[in-house]
Amino acid sequence: MGVDCKTCINSGCCRLVIEVSRDEFYSLPEKIKREFVKYSDKFIAQNPKHAGRELFFDEMYLENFAVMNKSEDGLCPLLNRATMLCGVYEERPQVCRDYTTDRCENIRVLNVSC
């Protein structure tokens, strides 16, 4: 069952960790891709002795290749704060497209109880 994001009450899914595969990362439009950081880049930043070996580490992170940054408020940086709707709805990552109603309901419950 799909999710009607236009009826969302709190953008709960926009608070989750969003990861994309290597293939999806390289197919994303630039405006979306710049909101992600590759795990290999994060690893090299924390372990500078491995600088220059990015391609090696890129091969380690195929399915969870990159993670979306969060805004200071903890929400997705692509969320339109005025409307609380996705600013890239038609181009959103696959994990966002695959989100289901039951998951969305659970996120709403968790956010209300926090």
N, CA, C and O atoms as a GROMACS GRO file, in nm:
protein
  456
    1MET      N    1   0.084  -0.118   0.000
    1MET     CA    2   0.000   0.000   0.000
    1MET      C    3   0.088   0.124   0.000
    1MET      O    4   0.184   0.131   0.077
    2GLY      N    5   0.059   0.219  -0.083
    2GLY     CA    6   0.140   0.339  -0.094
    2GLY      C    7   0.109   0.441   0.013
    2GLY      O    8   0.011   0.426   0.087
    3VAL      N    9   0.189   0.541   0.021
    3VAL     CA   10   0.172   0.648   0.119
    3VAL      C   11   0.133   0.774   0.046
    3VAL      O   12   0.194   0.808  -0.055
    4ASP      N   13   0.033   0.844   0.094
    4ASP     CA   14  -0.005   0.972   0.038
    4ASP      C   15   0.066   1.080   0.120
    4ASP      O   16   0.015   1.126   0.222
    5CYS      N   17   0.183   1.120   0.074
    5CYS     CA   18   0.265   1.215   0.149
    5CYS      C   19   0.196   1.350   0.167
    5CYS      O   20   0.232   1.427   0.256
    6LYS      N   21   0.097   1.380   0.083
    6LYS     CA   22   0.029   1.509   0.094
    6LYS      C   23  -0.065   1.514   0.213
    6LYS      O   24  -0.114   1.622   0.249
    7THR      N   25  -0.092   1.398   0.275
    7THR     CA   26  -0.179   1.397   0.393
    7THR      C   27  -0.100   1.373   0.521
    7THR      O   28  -0.159   1.353   0.627
    8CYS      N   29   0.032   1.375   0.513
    8CYS     CA   30   0.116   1.346   0.630
    8CYS      C   31   0.096   1.454   0.736
    8CYS      O   32   0.083   1.572   0.706
    9ILE      N   33   0.093   1.409   0.860
    9ILE     CA   34   0.070   1.503   0.970
    9ILE      C   35   0.197   1.556   1.034
    9ILE      O   36   0.193   1.658   1.104
   10ASN      N   37   0.311   1.487   1.012
   10ASN     CA   38   0.431   1.537   1.081
   10ASN      C   39   0.562   1.506   1.011
   10ASN      O   40   0.668   1.524   1.071
   11SER      N   41   0.558   1.459   0.888
   11SER     CA   42   0.680   1.428   0.813
   11SER      C   43   0.772   1.336   0.893
   11SER      O   44   0.894   1.356   0.894
   12GLY      N   45   0.715   1.238   0.958
   12GLY     CA   46   0.792   1.145   1.040
   12GLY      C   47   0.901   1.074   0.964
   12GLY      O   48   1.012   1.057   1.016
   13CYS      N   49   0.873   1.032   0.841
   13CYS     CA   50   0.975   0.960   0.763
   13CYS      C   51   1.091   1.052   0.728
   13CYS      O   52   1.201   1.004   0.702
   14CYS      N   53   1.068   1.180   0.727
   14CYS     CA   54   1.174   1.276   0.694
   14CYS      C   55   1.273   1.294   0.808
   14CYS      O   56   1.366   1.375   0.798
   15ARG      N   57   1.253   1.220   0.916
   15ARG     CA   58   1.344   1.222   1.030
   15ARG      C   59   1.437   1.099   1.030
   15ARG      O   60   1.531   1.092   1.109
   16LEU      N   61   1.409   1.004   0.942
   16LEU     CA   62   1.483   0.878   0.940
   16LEU      C   63   1.616   0.891   0.866
   16LEU      O   64   1.638   0.987   0.792
   17VAL      N   65   1.702   0.793   0.885
   17VAL     CA   66   1.829   0.786   0.812
   17VAL      C   67   1.796   0.738   0.671
   17VAL      O   68   1.732   0.634   0.654
   18ILE      N   69   1.839   0.812   0.571
   18ILE     CA   70   1.813   0.778   0.432
   18ILE      C   71   1.945   0.740   0.367
   18ILE      O   72   2.037   0.821   0.355
   19GLU      N   73   1.953   0.614   0.326
   19GLU     CA   74   2.073   0.563   0.259
   19GLU      C   75   2.036   0.522   0.117
   19GLU      O   76   1.924   0.479   0.090
   20VAL      N   77   2.132   0.536   0.027
   20VAL     CA   78   2.113   0.494  -0.111
   20VAL      C   79   2.229   0.406  -0.155
   20VAL      O   80   2.340   0.416  -0.102
   21SER      N   81   2.202   0.322  -0.252
   21SER     CA   82   2.307   0.235  -0.309
   21SER      C   83   2.398   0.318  -0.400
   21SER      O   84   2.368   0.432  -0.432
   22ARG      N   85   2.507   0.258  -0.438
   22ARG     CA   86   2.600   0.327  -0.528
   22ARG      C   87   2.532   0.360  -0.661
   22ARG      O   88   2.543   0.472  -0.710
   23ASP      N   89   2.461   0.263  -0.717
   23ASP     CA   90   2.394   0.288  -0.845
   23ASP      C   91   2.294   0.402  -0.835
   23ASP      O   92   2.289   0.489  -0.923
   24GLU      N   93   2.215   0.402  -0.729
   24GLU     CA   94   2.117   0.509  -0.714
   24GLU      C   95   2.185   0.644  -0.690
   24GLU      O   96   2.143   0.745  -0.746
   25PHE      N   97   2.289   0.646  -0.609
   25PHE     CA   98   2.360   0.770  -0.582
   25PHE      C   99   2.403   0.838  -0.712
   25PHE      O  100   2.381   0.957  -0.730
   26TYR      N  101   2.464   0.761  -0.801
   26TYR     CA  102   2.514   0.819  -0.925
   26TYR      C  103   2.404   0.851  -1.026
   26TYR      O  104   2.429   0.919  -1.125
   27SER      N  105   2.282   0.802  -1.000
   27SER     CA  106   2.172   0.835  -1.091
   27SER      C  107   2.085   0.950  -1.038
   27SER      O  108   1.996   0.997  -1.109
   28LEU      N  109   2.111   0.995  -0.916
   28LEU     CA  110   2.032   1.104  -0.858
   28LEU      C  111   2.063   1.236  -0.927
   28LEU      O  112   2.176   1.260  -0.969
   29PRO      N  113   1.962   1.323  -0.939
   29PRO     CA  114   1.989   1.458  -0.988
   29PRO      C  115   2.086   1.529  -0.894
   29PRO      O  116   2.088   1.501  -0.774
   30GLU      N  117   2.164   1.618  -0.946
   30GLU     CA  118   2.268   1.687  -0.868
   30GLU      C  119   2.211   1.758  -0.746
   30GLU      O  120   2.274   1.758  -0.640
   31LYS      N  121   2.093   1.818  -0.757
   31LYS     CA  122   2.033   1.891  -0.642
   31LYS      C  123   2.003   1.797  -0.526
   31LYS      O  124   2.000   1.840  -0.411
   32ILE      N  125   1.980   1.670  -0.554
   32ILE     CA  126   1.957   1.571  -0.448
   32ILE      C  127   2.088   1.510  -0.403
   32ILE      O  128   2.112   1.494  -0.284
   33LYS      N  129   2.173   1.477  -0.499
   33LYS     CA  130   2.301   1.413  -0.467
   33LYS      C  131   2.385   1.497  -0.372
   33LYS      O  132   2.455   1.441  -0.287
   34ARG      N  133   2.380   1.628  -0.383
   34ARG     CA  134   2.464   1.713  -0.297
   34ARG      C  135   2.419   1.710  -0.151
   34ARG      O  136   2.491   1.759  -0.063
   35GLU      N  137   2.301   1.655  -0.124
   35GLU     CA  138   2.253   1.642   0.014
   35GLU      C  139   2.301   1.513   0.079
   35GLU      O  140   2.273   1.488   0.196
   36PHE      N  141   2.373   1.431   0.004
   36PHE     CA  142   2.426   1.304   0.054
   36PHE      C  143   2.576   1.313   0.075
   36PHE      O  144   2.644   1.395   0.014
   37VAL      N  145   2.626   1.227   0.163
   37VAL     CA  146   2.770   1.212   0.181
   37VAL      C  147   2.801   1.063   0.168
   37VAL      O  148   2.733   0.978   0.227
   38LYS      N  149   2.902   1.033   0.090
   38LYS     CA  150   2.941   0.894   0.073
   38LYS      C  151   3.004   0.842   0.202
   38LYS      O  152   3.078   0.913   0.269
   39TYR      N  153   2.973   0.717   0.236
   39TYR     CA  154   3.031   0.657   0.356
   39TYR      C  155   3.183   0.648   0.346
   39TYR      O  156   3.253   0.662   0.446
   40SER      N  157   3.234   0.626   0.226
   40SER     CA  158   3.379   0.620   0.211
   40SER      C  159   3.442   0.755   0.245
   40SER      O  160   3.550   0.760   0.304
   41ASP      N  161   3.376   0.865   0.209
   41ASP     CA  162   3.428   0.998   0.243
   41ASP      C  163   3.425   1.020   0.394
   41ASP      O  164   3.518   1.078   0.450
   42LYS      N  165   3.317   0.975   0.459
   42LYS     CA  166   3.310   0.988   0.604
   42LYS      C  167   3.421   0.907   0.671
   42LYS      O  168   3.484   0.953   0.766
   43PHE      N  169   3.444   0.786   0.620
   43PHE     CA  170   3.548   0.700   0.676
   43PHE      C  171   3.686   0.764   0.659
   43PHE      O  172   3.765   0.765   0.753
   44ILE      N  173   3.714   0.816   0.542
   44ILE     CA  174   3.846   0.878   0.516
   44ILE      C  175   3.865   1.003   0.601
   44ILE      O  176   3.975   1.030   0.648
   45ALA      N  177   3.757   1.079   0.621
   45ALA     CA  178   3.766   1.199   0.706
   45ALA      C  179   3.805   1.161   0.848
   45ALA      O  180   3.878   1.234   0.915
   46GLN      N  181   3.754   1.047   0.895
   46GLN     CA  182   3.784   1.001   1.031
   46GLN      C  183   3.916   0.923   1.038
   46GLN      O  184   3.973   0.905   1.145
   47ASN      N  185   3.965   0.878   0.922
   47ASN     CA  186   4.088   0.797   0.914
   47ASN      C  187   4.174   0.850   0.800
   47ASN      O  188   4.191   0.781   0.699
   48PRO      N  189   4.230   0.969   0.814
   48PRO     CA  190   4.303   1.032   0.704
   48PRO      C  191   4.422   0.952   0.652
   48PRO      O  192   4.470   0.978   0.542
   49LYS      N  193   4.470   0.857   0.729
   49LYS     CA  194   4.582   0.776   0.681
   49LYS      C  195   4.544   0.694   0.558
   49LYS      O  196   4.631   0.643   0.487
   50HIS      N  197   4.413   0.681   0.532
   50HIS     CA  198   4.365   0.605   0.416
   50HIS      C  199   4.330   0.694   0.297
   50HIS      O  200   4.272   0.647   0.199
   51ALA      N  201   4.365   0.821   0.304
   51ALA     CA  202   4.338   0.912   0.193
   51ALA      C  203   4.402   0.856   0.066
   51ALA      O  204   4.512   0.802   0.068
   52GLY      N  205   4.330   0.871  -0.044
   52GLY     CA  206   4.378   0.819  -0.171
   52GLY      C  207   4.326   0.680  -0.201
   52GLY      O  208   4.348   0.626  -0.310
   53ARG      N  209   4.255   0.620  -0.104
   53ARG     CA  210   4.202   0.485  -0.124
   53ARG      C  211   4.048   0.486  -0.132
   53ARG      O  212   3.983   0.387  -0.100
   54GLU      N  213   3.992   0.600  -0.175
   54GLU     CA  214   3.848   0.615  -0.181
   54GLU      C  215   3.781   0.507  -0.265
   54GLU      O  216   3.678   0.452  -0.225
   55LEU      N  217   3.838   0.475  -0.380
   55LEU     CA  218   3.777   0.374  -0.466
   55LEU      C  219   3.770   0.238  -0.399
   55LEU      O  220   3.673   0.165  -0.416
   56PHE      N  221   3.873   0.204  -0.323
   56PHE     CA  222   3.874   0.078  -0.248
   56PHE      C  223   3.757   0.076  -0.150
   56PHE      O  224   3.684  -0.023  -0.143
   57PHE      N  225   3.740   0.184  -0.076
   57PHE     CA  226   3.634   0.189   0.024
   57PHE      C  227   3.496   0.202  -0.041
   57PHE      O  228   3.397   0.154   0.014
   58ASP      N  229   3.488   0.266  -0.156
   58ASP     CA  230   3.361   0.274  -0.228
   58ASP      C  231   3.308   0.134  -0.259
   58ASP      O  232   3.187   0.112  -0.258
   59GLU      N  233   3.398   0.041  -0.286
   59GLU     CA  234   3.357  -0.097  -0.316
   59GLU      C  235   3.301  -0.169  -0.194
   59GLU      O  236   3.227  -0.266  -0.208
   60MET      N  237   3.334  -0.123  -0.076
   60MET     CA  238   3.282  -0.184   0.047
   60MET      C  239   3.139  -0.141   0.076
   60MET      O  240   3.064  -0.213   0.143
   61TYR      N  241   3.101  -0.026   0.026
   61TYR     CA  242   2.968   0.030   0.055
   61TYR      C  243   2.886   0.033  -0.074
   61TYR      O  244   2.868   0.139  -0.133
   62LEU      N  245   2.837  -0.081  -0.118
   62LEU     CA  246   2.760  -0.084  -0.242
   62LEU      C  247   2.612  -0.057  -0.217
   62LEU      O  248   2.551   0.023  -0.288
   63GLU      N  249   2.555  -0.123  -0.119
   63GLU     CA  250   2.412  -0.106  -0.090
   63GLU      C  251   2.383   0.014  -0.002
   63GLU      O  252   2.278   0.077  -0.015
   64ASN      N  253   2.475   0.047   0.087
   64ASN     CA  254   2.461   0.166   0.173
   64ASN      C  255   2.576   0.260   0.139
   64ASN      O  256   2.660   0.291   0.223
   65PHE      N  257   2.577   0.306   0.016
   65PHE     CA  258   2.687   0.383  -0.039
   65PHE      C  259   2.696   0.524   0.018
   65PHE      O  260   2.804   0.575   0.045
   66ALA      N  261   2.579   0.587   0.036
   66ALA     CA  262   2.577   0.726   0.084
   66ALA      C  263   2.458   0.746   0.176
   66ALA      O  264   2.357   0.676   0.167
   67VAL      N  265   2.472   0.843   0.264
   67VAL     CA  266   2.366   0.875   0.360
   67VAL      C  267   2.332   1.023   0.345
   67VAL      O  268   2.419   1.107   0.322
   68MET      N  269   2.204   1.053   0.358
   68MET     CA  270   2.159   1.191   0.346
   68MET      C  271   2.193   1.268   0.473
   68MET      O  272   2.174   1.218   0.584
   69ASN      N  273   2.242   1.389   0.456
   69ASN     CA  274   2.265   1.478   0.568
   69ASN      C  275   2.130   1.521   0.625
   69ASN      O  276   2.029   1.517   0.555
   70LYS      N  277   2.129   1.561   0.748
   70LYS     CA  278   2.009   1.615   0.811
   70LYS      C  279   2.029   1.764   0.836
   70LYS      O  280   2.141   1.810   0.856
   71SER      N  281   1.920   1.836   0.833
   71SER     CA  282   1.926   1.978   0.867
   71SER      C  283   1.938   1.992   1.018
   71SER      O  284   1.925   1.893   1.090
   72GLU      N  285   1.963   2.112   1.066
   72GLU     CA  286   1.980   2.134   1.210
   72GLU      C  287   1.859   2.091   1.290
   72GLU      O  288   1.872   2.054   1.407
   73ASP      N  289   1.741   2.096   1.229
   73ASP     CA  290   1.619   2.056   1.299
   73ASP      C  291   1.596   1.904   1.295
   73ASP      O  292   1.495   1.856   1.346
   74GLY      N  293   1.690   1.830   1.236
   74GLY     CA  294   1.681   1.685   1.230
   74GLY      C  295   1.597   1.631   1.116
   74GLY      O  296   1.578   1.510   1.104
   75LEU      N  297   1.548   1.720   1.034
   75LEU     CA  298   1.464   1.679   0.921
   75LEU      C  299   1.545   1.674   0.791
   75LEU      O  300   1.655   1.727   0.781
   76CYS      N  301   1.487   1.608   0.694
   76CYS     CA  302   1.546   1.600   0.560
   76CYS      C  303   1.568   1.741   0.505
   76CYS      O  304   1.479   1.825   0.515
   77PRO      N  305   1.684   1.768   0.448
   77PRO     CA  306   1.711   1.901   0.394
   77PRO      C  307   1.627   1.932   0.269
   77PRO      O  308   1.622   2.047   0.225
   78LEU      N  309   1.563   1.831   0.212
   78LEU     CA  310   1.481   1.852   0.091
   78LEU      C  311   1.334   1.876   0.124
   78LEU      O  312   1.252   1.896   0.034
   79LEU      N  313   1.300   1.873   0.253
   79LEU     CA  314   1.163   1.896   0.296
   79LEU      C  315   1.134   2.046   0.294
   79LEU      O  316   1.210   2.125   0.351
   80ASN      N  317   1.028   2.084   0.229
   80ASN     CA  318   0.986   2.224   0.225
   80ASN      C  319   0.924   2.257   0.360
   80ASN      O  320   0.818   2.204   0.394
   81ARG      N  321   0.987   2.343   0.438
   81ARG     CA  322   0.941   2.372   0.574
   81ARG      C  323   0.811   2.450   0.576
   81ARG      O  324   0.736   2.442   0.673
   82ALA      N  325   0.782   2.525   0.472
   82ALA     CA  326   0.658   2.603   0.468
   82ALA      C  327   0.537   2.513   0.449
   82ALA      O  328   0.433   2.534   0.511
   83THR      N  329   0.549   2.412   0.363
   83THR     CA  330   0.436   2.323   0.333
   83THR      C  331   0.449   2.189   0.403
   83THR      O  332   0.351   2.114   0.413
   84MET      N  333   0.571   2.156   0.453
   84MET     CA  334   0.603   2.025   0.510
   84MET      C  335   0.581   1.913   0.409
   84MET      O  336   0.546   1.801   0.446
   85LEU      N  337   0.601   1.944   0.283
   85LEU     CA  338   0.594   1.846   0.175
   85LEU      C  339   0.734   1.828   0.116
   85LEU      O  340   0.819   1.916   0.127
   86CYS      N  341   0.754   1.713   0.054
   86CYS     CA  342   0.883   1.684  -0.009
   86CYS      C  343   0.909   1.782  -0.123
   86CYS      O  344   0.824   1.802  -0.210
   87GLY      N  345   1.026   1.843  -0.121
   87GLY     CA  346   1.064   1.939  -0.224
   87GLY      C  347   1.110   1.875  -0.354
   87GLY      O  348   1.128   1.944  -0.454
   88VAL      N  349   1.131   1.743  -0.351
   88VAL     CA  350   1.176   1.671  -0.471
   88VAL      C  351   1.092   1.545  -0.490
   88VAL      O  352   1.143   1.441  -0.530
   89TYR      N  353   0.963   1.555  -0.461
   89TYR     CA  354   0.875   1.439  -0.455
   89TYR      C  355   0.887   1.349  -0.578
   89TYR      O  356   0.897   1.227  -0.564
   90GLU      N  357   0.886   1.405  -0.696
   90GLU     CA  358   0.891   1.325  -0.819
   90GLU      C  359   1.028   1.261  -0.841
   90GLU      O  360   1.039   1.165  -0.916
   91GLU      N  361   1.132   1.313  -0.777
   91GLU     CA  362   1.268   1.262  -0.795
   91GLU      C  363   1.324   1.200  -0.667
   91GLU      O  364   1.444   1.170  -0.662
   92ARG      N  365   1.243   1.183  -0.566
   92ARG     CA  366   1.289   1.136  -0.435
   92ARG      C  367   1.357   0.999  -0.446
   92ARG      O  368   1.327   0.922  -0.537
   93PRO      N  369   1.447   0.970  -0.353
   93PRO     CA  370   1.517   0.841  -0.354
   93PRO      C  371   1.420   0.723  -0.342
   93PRO      O  372   1.308   0.738  -0.294
   94GLN      N  373   1.464   0.608  -0.387
   94GLN     CA  374   1.380   0.488  -0.388
   94GLN      C  375   1.333   0.449  -0.249
   94GLN      O  376   1.219   0.405  -0.233
   95VAL      N  377   1.417   0.465  -0.148
   95VAL     CA  378   1.376   0.429  -0.012
   95VAL      C  379   1.256   0.513   0.031
   95VAL      O  380   1.170   0.464   0.105
   96CYS      N  381   1.247   0.635  -0.014
   96CYS     CA  382   1.132   0.721   0.016
   96CYS      C  383   1.010   0.674  -0.063
   96CYS      O  384   0.898   0.673  -0.011
   97ARG      N  385   1.031   0.635  -0.188
   97ARG     CA  386   0.921   0.584  -0.271
   97ARG      C  387   0.864   0.454  -0.214
   97ARG      O  388   0.744   0.430  -0.222
   98ASP      N  389   0.950   0.371  -0.156
   98ASP     CA  390   0.909   0.240  -0.107
   98ASP      C  391   0.846   0.244   0.032
   98ASP      O  392   0.801   0.140   0.081
   99TYR      N  393   0.841   0.360   0.094
   99TYR     CA  394   0.788   0.368   0.228
   99TYR      C  395   0.642   0.325   0.230
   99TYR      O  396   0.567   0.360   0.139
  100THR      N  397   0.600   0.249   0.332
  100THR     CA  398   0.463   0.198   0.336
  100THR      C  399   0.383   0.265   0.447
  100THR      O  400   0.438   0.322   0.541
  101THR      N  401   0.253   0.256   0.434
  101THR     CA  402   0.164   0.320   0.529
  101THR      C  403   0.184   0.269   0.671
  101THR      O  404   0.184   0.347   0.766
  102ASP      N  405   0.201   0.136   0.687
  102ASP     CA  406   0.216   0.086   0.823
  102ASP      C  407   0.343   0.139   0.888
  102ASP      O  408   0.343   0.168   1.007
  103ARG      N  409   0.450   0.151   0.811
  103ARG     CA  410   0.572   0.213   0.865
  103ARG      C  411   0.545   0.357   0.904
  103ARG      O  412   0.588   0.404   1.010
  104CYS      N  413   0.475   0.426   0.818
  104CYS     CA  414   0.447   0.568   0.843
  104CYS      C  415   0.364   0.583   0.971
  104CYS      O  416   0.391   0.671   1.053
  105GLU      N  417   0.266   0.498   0.988
  105GLU     CA  418   0.184   0.502   1.109
  105GLU      C  419   0.270   0.477   1.232
  105GLU      O  420   0.253   0.544   1.334
  106ASN      N  421   0.362   0.381   1.226
  106ASN     CA  422   0.451   0.352   1.339
  106ASN      C  423   0.541   0.470   1.370
  106ASN      O  424   0.563   0.501   1.488
  107ILE      N  425   0.593   0.536   1.269
  107ILE     CA  426   0.677   0.654   1.291
  107ILE      C  427   0.597   0.764   1.358
  107ILE      O  428   0.647   0.832   1.448
  108ARG      N  429   0.473   0.782   1.316
  108ARG     CA  430   0.388   0.884   1.378
  108ARG      C  431   0.368   0.854   1.526
  108ARG      O  432   0.377   0.945   1.609
  109VAL      N  433   0.342   0.729   1.559
  109VAL     CA  434   0.324   0.688   1.699
  109VAL      C  435   0.450   0.715   1.779
  109VAL      O  436   0.444   0.768   1.890
  110LEU      N  437   0.566   0.678   1.723
  110LEU     CA  438   0.693   0.699   1.793
  110LEU      C  439   0.718   0.847   1.816
  110LEU      O  440   0.762   0.886   1.924
  111ASN      N  441   0.692   0.931   1.717
  111ASN     CA  442   0.717   1.074   1.729
  111ASN      C  443   0.623   1.140   1.830
  111ASN      O  444   0.662   1.234   1.899
  112VAL      N  445   0.500   1.092   1.838
  112VAL     CA  446   0.404   1.148   1.933
  112VAL      C  447   0.442   1.111   2.075
  112VAL      O  448   0.424   1.190   2.167
  113SER      N  449   0.496   0.989   2.093
  113SER     CA  450   0.529   0.943   2.227
  113SER      C  451   0.663   0.994   2.277
  113SER      O  452   0.694   0.979   2.395
  114CYS      N  453   0.742   1.054   2.192
  114CYS     CA  454   0.875   1.104   2.234
  114CYS      C  455   0.865   1.235   2.307
  114CYS      O  456   0.966   1.290   2.349
   0.00000   0.00000   0.00000
